[in-house]
Amino acid sequence: MAMHDERHDLMGAILSLLEGRSNRWDWKAFTSRPLRDVELDRIRQCAAEVELPLNAEGQAILLDLLDQAELAGPSDPAKPKPWRIDVGMLVGLAVGAVLWWAKYLPGAGPFSNLHLLLMPAAAGILCVMWRNSRKEVGIYERRIVEENKRGRV
């Protein structure tokens, strides 16, 4: 699965709450997860401060935040999507399982040659990180790197 569009998720969560399609727990789950994009995360934090159940003031604030999220701009559709680290790890584990099975010695126990499982998983993670940094996508996007250099946590 490619990395999802945070702007779309933010706007969808706000709309869902405004239209009454989500409950307090859905909203809490969404607003408790930080977003990578600084501007969208600021909007998420402002939205998290709106008290539930919604009153007229809360609805006005969310509508304003929805407009701000729309102005945050769409992501570039031509830009490649980042690969997910967990997928790299799972592919590495699958390769490691095949290696472990091929080298399994009867009577040796399940934890013998454990490095045959762990090393390919680590290599899969490193391959994903290397690819994402070379393509400058995900956390390696120049804008995000510059924001982090300025002290964003």
N, C-alpha and C positions, 0 to 999 in steps of 0.2 A: 504494500500500500504506500503510495506516495504521501509525502508530508501534506497535511491538510492546510487549507487556507484559513489562517487565524481570523482574518477580517470577516470572512463568511460565517465562521462559527460564532464570533462575537455578535454580529448583526442578527443571526438566527436565534441566539439565546435571548437577546433583548426583545425581538419580535414575539417570540414564543411566550415570554412573560407578559408582555403587553396584551397579547391576544388571549391570555388565560390558558394556553396549552401546556404550560409547565407549572410545577408546584414549587414550594419553598425549598425543598431538598434538591431538586434539579438546579435551581438558581444558585444555591449554596455550593453545590458541586462545581458548577461552571466558574463562579466568581472566585473560588479558592485556588484555582490553578493559574499561575502567572503565564503570561504570553511572552514570546520572544521579541516581538516588535514593541519598541518602547512606547510609541504613541497609542497603539492598541491596548497595551497593558495599563497605561494611564486611564484610558476610557473604561477598562474593566474595573479598575480600582474605584473610580467614581461611581460606576454602576453598583458596585458591591455595597456602597454606603447608603443606597436607597433602602428605606425601611419597607418591610412587607407586613401586612398586605398593602398593595399599592393604593395610594390616594391620588388626588388630582395633581398635587405637587410632584409626587414620585413619577407619575406618568409623563409630566412635562419634562422632568429631568432626563428620563430614559429616551424620550423622543429627541431631545437635544443631543444626547450622547449617540443616538442612532445616526443623526445627521453628521456628527463629527466622524463616526466610523466610516460613513460613505465617502467623506472627503479625504480620508486617510489614503485613498487610492488603491486600485487593484494591483495585485502582484503581476509581474511581467509574464504573460503566458508562454513566451518563447524561451524563457530561462529554464534550464533543467531543474527538476525537483531533486531535493537531497535524498540520499538513500538513508534508510533507518538503521541505526546501530543494532537494534535488537534482531533485525532480519539478518544482518551480517553475522551476528553471534550464532543464530540458529542454523544458518548454512554451515558455519564452521563446526558446530556441534554435530551436525549430520555427517559431515566428512570425517570428523573425529570418531564418531560411532562406527563408521565403516572400517576405519583404521584399527580401532580397538578390537572390533570383532575379528578382523583378519589376523591380528596378533594374539588373540586370546589363547591362553594356555589352560587346559583343563586342570582344575585343582588349584589354580593360582589365586582365585578369589576375584571378586568384582572390582576391587580397587587397585589391582595390579595394572600397571601401564596407564594410570590415570592421566598422565601427561599427553597421551594420544587423543584424549577428549578435549583437554583444556587448551593445548597449544593451537589447534586449528580454530577454536572459538575465538581466541585472542587474535589470531591472524585475520579472521573475518571482520572483527571490530576494527582493526588497524586498516584493512583495505577500504572499509566504508569511510573511515575518517580521512584517509588519504584522498579518496575520490572526491569527497565533499569539499575538502580544502583546495584541491586543484581546480574544481569547478566554481569555487567561491559561492557555495549555496549553504543554506541552513545557518548554523551558528558561525560559519566561516564567511558569511556575506560581509563585504567591506563596511557597509553601514553599521552593522551590528558590532563588528570588531572595533570600529572607531568609537561607538557609544560605550563599549566596555572599557576602552582605554581611558575615557573621560570619567570613569568611576561608576558606571552603571553596574548594578549587581544582579 
